[in-house]
Amino acid sequence: MTRRISILGSTGSIGVSTLRLLDEVGGDFAIEALIGGRNVDLLAQQALKYRPAITVLADPSQWSALRDRLAGSGLEIACGEDAVCAAAGRKSDLVMAAIVGIAGLKPTWAAAGTGAILALANKESLVCCGRALIERVEAHGGRVLPVDSEHNAIFQVLDVNQKDKVARLVLTASGGPFWGRSRAELGQVTVEQALKHPNWSMGAKITIDSATLANKGLELIEAAYLFDMPGEKIDVVIHPQSVVHSLVEYRDGSSLAQLGPPDMRVPISYCLGWPERVAWQAPKLDLVGMKTLTFAAPDESAFPMLRLAREALAAGEGMTTVFNAANEVCVQAFLDRRIGFLQIAEYVETAMMRAQLPSISSKDHTSRDMSVQGIAFALDIDAQVRRLVADLFFSARQHV
Ligand SMILES: NC(=O)c1ccc[n+]([C@@H]2O[C@H](COP(=O)([O-])OP(=O)(O)OC[C@H]3O[C@@H](n4cnc5c(N)ncnc54)[C@H](OP(=O)(O)O)[C@@H]3O)[C@@H](O)[C@H]2O)c1
C-alpha cells in the first residue's frame, strides 16, 4: 500500500536528508505535504520532483515567487503560517517534523492530531509542550519516534516494560567545536568558529546550540518528557567521537548502547522503516580504524547551558519554555553578531530569573485541552520571554 508522508521543514538539513533517504529506501510512497520556511527555490525544486498533494511556504511575501516557479505544474500551493498548520494537519501515515525552533510548535501540534507516526526532529516543541504533545499523538492513535540520534538510540535499547529496572539514561554529547576550552577562551570565539561543528552537518541554530551545550540541555529535557524519566536519572557524558549515541544503564549492571557513524540518515532511516529496519547503503562503522572512544564529564562552569536546562526541567514545563525561548532569541542575536558567545547563557539565566510564569498545576497539566488551545500556555510564555530578552538587549545598549 502507498504510504503518504509529509515533511515539515523539507528545505532544511533533516528535511533534505529525509527526501534523499526516501529515494533510496522509501518503497511505495507518496508525498502529502512539503513545507518550507523561506527557501522558495529549493521548495519549488522538491515540489516538481515529488509532486506533493500540497506545497507550502511559510513566508507569505514569497507567494508570487512560488506560484511563478510552479506555474503550469498543476500543483496546489499555499503560503503563510495558517497554511503551514493546515498542511501539517492533513491525514498522512508519517510526518517528519523538522521545522527549526518554536516555529515548529503549531505545525507539529497540528500533525500530532492526525493519528500519523510523528518522527520528531523539532525537539523545541516537545521542550515547550512536555508530555502533552506525546499524549496528543497517542490519543489520536499515532506514535512518536525520536529523530534526534541520542533519543533514537535510547528508543532502540530501552525496554519499556522494565522501566523500573533502569538506573539511568546516559546522553552522549560531542562537546561541539569548543570542548576543552576554558570560560575565558570562550569569550573570544566567533560566529564562524561556532558554526564549524567537528562531527555533524546541521542547520545553523542547532549548530550554535551544540557549541554552547544548549542542545544537550534541550535534549535532556526532551529525554525526560519522551521517556517519562526524572531529570536526576538522566546524565550527560562528553564523547567527542559521536559513535556511541546514548545508553540505557539497567540496575542489574548492564548498559545497552546504540552505536553508529555520526550521520543523521541513520536515525532518520530507522524512523522511516519503523517498526522494521530498512536496508540501504548506510555508512559503516570502522571499529578497528577508529582506535579510541573517549568519555568525559561535561564542564558546566564553561558551558552553563546544561545546568540551566537541568534547573528549568526541575522547575517545570513553563520554565523549559522560558529556557527554549530565551535561548532561541540569544542564538539569533549571536548569529547576527549583536551579542557574544558567553552572553547567550547570561541572558538565558537572567530570563529564567525574571520571567513571570502563569501557574499551571499538575491537574491542569493532565487535563490539558487537546485542541490547539493546548499550546496557548507555551506560546504565551514564549512571547513574554521574547519581549523580556528584547528589553534586556535594549537596556544593555543604553548602558554602553
Ligand atoms: N540537523 C540535524 O542534524 C538535527 C539533528 C537532531 C535534531 N535536529 C532538529 O531538527 C530540527 C531542524 O533542524 P535542521 O538542522 O534541519 O534545521 P535547518 O537546516 O535550519 O532547517 C530548518 C527548516 O525549518 C524551516 N523553517 C524555518 N522557519 C519556519 C517557519 N516559520 N515555518 C515553516 N518552516 C520553517 C526551514 O525552511 P527554510 O530553510 O526554507 O527557511 C527549514 O526547512 C531542529 O529542531 C533541530 O533541533 C536536527
The ligand as an SDF file (V2000), in Angstrom:
LIG
                    3D

 48 52  0  0  0  0  0  0  0  0999 V2000
   20.2410   18.7900   11.5800 N   0  0  0  0  0  0  0  0  0  0  0  0
   20.4030   17.8140   12.4300 C   0  0  0  0  0  0  0  0  0  0  0  0
   21.3420   17.0060   12.3070 O   0  0  0  0  0  0  0  0  0  0  0  0
   19.4510   17.6270   13.5830 C   0  0  0  0  0  0  0  0  0  0  0  0
   19.6770   16.5970   14.4930 C   0  0  0  0  0  0  0  0  0  0  0  0
   18.7730   16.4050   15.5140 C   0  0  0  0  0  0  0  0  0  0  0  0
   17.6860   17.2450   15.6550 C   0  0  0  0  0  0  0  0  0  0  0  0
   17.5070   18.2690   14.7760 N   0  0  0  0  0  0  0  0  0  0  0  0
   16.3630   19.1600   14.9660 C   0  0  0  0  0  0  0  0  0  0  0  0
   15.6220   19.1860   13.7580 O   0  0  0  0  0  0  0  0  0  0  0  0
   15.0600   20.4850   13.5580 C   0  0  0  0  0  0  0  0  0  0  0  0
   15.5160   21.0050   12.1980 C   0  0  0  0  0  0  0  0  0  0  0  0
   16.9230   21.1320   12.2370 O   0  0  0  0  0  0  0  0  0  0  0  0
   17.7660   21.4110   10.8970 P   0  0  0  0  0  0  0  0  0  0  0  0
   19.1910   21.2810   11.2780 O   0  0  0  0  0  0  0  0  0  0  0  0
   17.2180   20.5850    9.7890 O   0  0  0  0  0  0  0  0  0  0  0  0
   17.4310   22.9480   10.6710 O   0  0  0  0  0  0  0  0  0  0  0  0
   17.5950   23.8030    9.3390 P   0  0  0  0  0  0  0  0  0  0  0  0
   18.5480   23.1530    8.4150 O   0  0  0  0  0  0  0  0  0  0  0  0
   17.8480   25.1830    9.7730 O   0  0  0  0  0  0  0  0  0  0  0  0
   16.1370   23.6890    8.6810 O   0  0  0  0  0  0  0  0  0  0  0  0
   15.0230   24.2430    9.3090 C   0  0  0  0  0  0  0  0  0  0  0  0
   13.7930   24.0200    8.4720 C   0  0  0  0  0  0  0  0  0  0  0  0
   12.7100   24.7270    9.0940 O   0  0  0  0  0  0  0  0  0  0  0  0
   12.1140   25.5750    8.0970 C   0  0  0  0  0  0  0  0  0  0  0  0
   11.5110   26.7200    8.7630 N   0  0  0  0  0  0  0  0  0  0  0  0
   12.1220   27.7180    9.4400 C   0  0  0  0  0  0  0  0  0  0  0  0
   11.2090   28.5930    9.9040 N   0  0  0  0  0  0  0  0  0  0  0  0
    9.9990   28.1340    9.5020 C   0  0  0  0  0  0  0  0  0  0  0  0
    8.6790   28.5740    9.6710 C   0  0  0  0  0  0  0  0  0  0  0  0
    8.3970   29.7040   10.3450 N   0  0  0  0  0  0  0  0  0  0  0  0
    7.6720   27.8440    9.1470 N   0  0  0  0  0  0  0  0  0  0  0  0
    7.9210   26.7160    8.4390 C   0  0  0  0  0  0  0  0  0  0  0  0
    9.1760   26.2420    8.2440 N   0  0  0  0  0  0  0  0  0  0  0  0
   10.1890   26.9440    8.7690 C   0  0  0  0  0  0  0  0  0  0  0  0
   13.2710   25.9430    7.2040 C   0  0  0  0  0  0  0  0  0  0  0  0
   12.8020   26.4660    5.9760 O   0  0  0  0  0  0  0  0  0  0  0  0
   13.7430   27.3980    5.0070 P   0  0  0  0  0  0  0  0  0  0  0  0
   15.1080   26.8040    5.0280 O   0  0  0  0  0  0  0  0  0  0  0  0
   13.0250   27.2360    3.6980 O   0  0  0  0  0  0  0  0  0  0  0  0
   13.6750   28.7810    5.5320 O   0  0  0  0  0  0  0  0  0  0  0  0
   13.9100   24.5770    7.0640 C   0  0  0  0  0  0  0  0  0  0  0  0
   13.1700   23.7790    6.1820 O   0  0  0  0  0  0  0  0  0  0  0  0
   15.5360   21.3450   14.7400 C   0  0  0  0  0  0  0  0  0  0  0  0
   14.5470   21.3630   15.7210 O   0  0  0  0  0  0  0  0  0  0  0  0
   16.7630   20.5960   15.2510 C   0  0  0  0  0  0  0  0  0  0  0  0
   16.9890   20.7950   16.6230 O   0  0  0  0  0  0  0  0  0  0  0  0
   18.3530   18.4850   13.7490 C   0  0  0  0  0  0  0  0  0  0  0  0
  1  2  1  0
  2  3  2  0
  2  4  1  0
  4  5  1  0
  4 48  2  0
  5  6  2  0
  6  7  1  0
  7  8  2  0
  8  9  1  0
  8 48  1  0
  9 10  1  0
  9 46  1  0
 10 11  1  0
 11 12  1  0
 11 44  1  0
 12 13  1  0
 13 14  1  0
 14 15  2  0
 14 16  1  0
 14 17  1  0
 17 18  1  0
 18 19  2  0
 18 20  1  0
 18 21  1  0
 21 22  1  0
 22 23  1  0
 23 24  1  0
 23 42  1  0
 24 25  1  0
 25 26  1  0
 25 36  1  0
 26 27  1  0
 26 35  1  0
 27 28  2  0
 28 29  1  0
 29 30  1  0
 29 35  2  0
 30 31  1  0
 30 32  2  0
 32 33  1  0
 33 34  2  0
 34 35  1  0
 36 37  1  0
 36 42  1  0
 37 38  1  0
 38 39  2  0
 38 40  1  0
 38 41  1  0
 42 43  1  0
 44 45  1  0
 44 46  1  0
 46 47  1  0
M  CHG  2   8   1  16  -1
M  END
$$$$
